[in-house]
């Protein structure tokens, strides 16, 4: 698979050729996780509607839920105004975080909301 050249031209990649990807749950609006994509991972995601990321530590592609069963079905993909972040609006099946929690952002509250 290859990424549409018009989309590829808009991406602002880091030195490793990656763009940050934020997964947001469609039903709740919760931010579930942040991962990385390159052109191939984005192309695969757009083609299959299965969230596909690039693992920096393993240096390979991974489809969310491929081994855990905790899948992400992609409803929308958006690119931010600067071209350096991708937003995936997903239906999450099971935990999104590798720790087994629903979201990667539910354990360390650094600044509580004001009442």
N, C-alpha and C positions, 0 to 999 in steps of 0.2 A: 504494500500500500504506500501511496505517496500523498503528501499533503498538497492541497490546492495551492499553487504558487501565489495566488492573491492573498491567501491566509498566511502563508509562510512569510511573505514580505512584510506583514504587519507585526510579526512577533519580535520582541526584543529579548533575546536570550542572554543568559549569564555567560561567563567565560567557558563553562562546560557545555554550552549549547542547550541549556535547560531553561524552562519557564515554570514559575510556581503555578500550582493548580489547587484551587480551593473547592472542596466538595460541600455543597449545601443541601440539606434535606428539603425536598419539595413540600412536604406536608406541614412541617413545623417552622421552616426557615432557619433551623439550627445549623451552625457551621460545624461540620462533622470532622474534617481533617484537612491537612495541607500536604501535598505531595509534589512531585516534579514530573514534568512531561518534556519530551523533545518532539520534533516534528513527527516522527514515526508513532509515538504514543498517542499524540493528538489525532493523527490520521486514523489509527485503529479505533479510537474512541468514537470519532465521527462516523466511521463506517459501521461499527457493530452496536453502538449504544451501550457497550460495556466499558466501564471506567478502566482505562489502561494507563498505567504510570510507568516511570522509569526509576528503578531502584539505584540510587547512587552507591550504596554499600555493596550490593550484589552485582552491579553493572549489567542489569538485565531488565527486561520488561516484565510487568506483572499485572494481571487482570484482577481487580479487586474481587475477592471471594473465590478465586480459582481453587485455592486449597482449603480455605476456612469455611466456605459456604456463605460468607457475609458479603453478599454482592451489592453492587451499585448499578441500578438501571438508570441510564442517563436520559433525561427528558430535554434538557437544554444545555448548550455550551455557549458561553459568552466570553468575549475578550474585553478587558478593561481599556480605558481610553488611552493608556500609555503603551499598550501591547505587551506588558510584562507580567500579566497575571491572567489566568484562565479560570473562569467560574463554571463549575459543573453543577447543575441542579439535578438531584438524583432522588430515586426511591432507594432507601437503604434497607437491606434485609439483614437483620442481625446487627452485631456490633460494628462500628466503623473503625474504632481504635484497636491497635494490635494488643492493647492491654485487656481487651474484652469489654470495654465500656462503649456506650452508644456513640459518644463523641470524644475526641481527643482534648476537648476544652472544658471538661467538667470537674477537674480535680484541683487546680491551683488558681483560686480567685485572688488576683493581685490588687485589685481596686474595686471594692463593692460599689454598686449603684447608689446614688443618693436618693433619699426618700423625699 
